[in-house]
Amino acid sequence: MDLYTIFLMLCMATLGSSMGPHLFNVVDFGAVGDGITDDSKAFMKAWGAVCRATHETLLIVPPRKTFLLKPVKFLGPCKSPGIQILVEGNIVAPSKISEWTTTYMGSWIVFVRVNGVKVTGNGEIHGKGFEWWRCAVKSKCMRPMGMKFHSCNNIEISGLKIFNTPEKFLSVSDSNHVIISNLQIKNPKTSPNTDGMDLTHSTNVYVRDSHISTGDDCIAILSGCSRIFISGISCIQGHGISIGSMGHNGQYDTVEEVHVRNCKFGSSLNGAHIKTWQGGSGFVRKVTFQDITLHNTSNPINIDQFYCPGGKCPNQTRAVQLSDISFIGFRGTSFTETAINIACSQSLGCSNIFLDHINIISSDPHKKVHSNCFNARGRSTNTFPAVNCLQ
């Protein structure tokens, strides 16, 4: 047992033995933490003990150590009523693709059916994605996402610093009551498909006070999500905060009650972004983007119902229905001349679009910005550039 664990135990003891969780340390289960030895089995042994415990537990990943992990899976359900994983040391992935073992659910670190888990701390997670990015461009290889939570309720992820993940870092799916806060996620602008986080089929998700700098969406809200609350996000480079894409390959997709506020976009490809494919169905409704700061942002407000990254999509009439979408309190500069784009489907269009207190100017003092609409119904007040194209 190392000094860090002993210190934590003494702190717990001063509060009374009945108040603190039972402590586990990955080092006590054989983890070395030299950044070279594979510590995956030791982490799995530690997880087994934590998950079997019948009391609240604290699993410690101690500081001043670097733990090499190959793909690991933390499976529930667990007997413990509350599990906290305190990451104070660093966790690193294998540097070479050949050193990876088979992933579970396409992920490096995955939690399944684990309720009440908290993953917190000041540690760093390094995905070593450089070789994966080259492979994705040259060979279209399938890359693992960083950390996945599937069918997990009442969970919290906070405080971590994440670097260079092979693909997206965080995926939350089929989960309820999730808090994500104070994360730092950094990937190069050129790293392909490195979303900061994707949310799918999840409800009551709170994402706040985080810095995300990626090569794709800072946050992507995908089908089946409702009651999503996002605030205090600094989204640098990347593709903004996106709803979608939705309706790909004719799918029925739904998203509702998404509230994004007090966020900053800097040099990103989009700001507030809703993207749907032609030919899909379903709906996006009751969405608000509010109090948004822009700096040199391309496409600050962008609804695109003709989303087609490859540029060779057939024209189709069926579409995802968009309604009750508000953009309030946007201010700052646009890198592109089209500061506001509301391109709605030819068949259904968009209804009840509302813009208020918008002031977006060009980042180039010699250029002007404008708005663009197609088949969009709604109204705007106190908005620059003017959106006279709303029906």
Secondary structure, 3 states (H helix, E strand, C coil): CCHHHHHHHHHHHHHCCCCCCEEEEHHHHCCCCEEEEECHHHHHHHHHHHHHCCCCEEEEECCCCEEECCCEEEECCCCCCCEEEEECCEEECCCCHHHCCCCECCEEEEEECCCCEEEECCCEEECCCHHHHHHHHHHCCCCCEEEEEECCEEEEEECCEEECCCCCCEEEECCEEEEEECCEEECCCCCCCCCCEEEECCEEEEEEEEEEEECCCCEEECCCEEEEEEEEEEEEECCCEEEEEECHHHCEEEEEEEEEEEEEEECCCCCEEEEECCCCEEEEEEEEEEEEEEEEECCCEEEECCCCCCCCCCCCCCCCEEEEEEEEEEEEEECCCEEEEEECCCCCCEEEEEEEEEEEEECCCCCCCEEEEECEEEEEEEEECCCCCCC
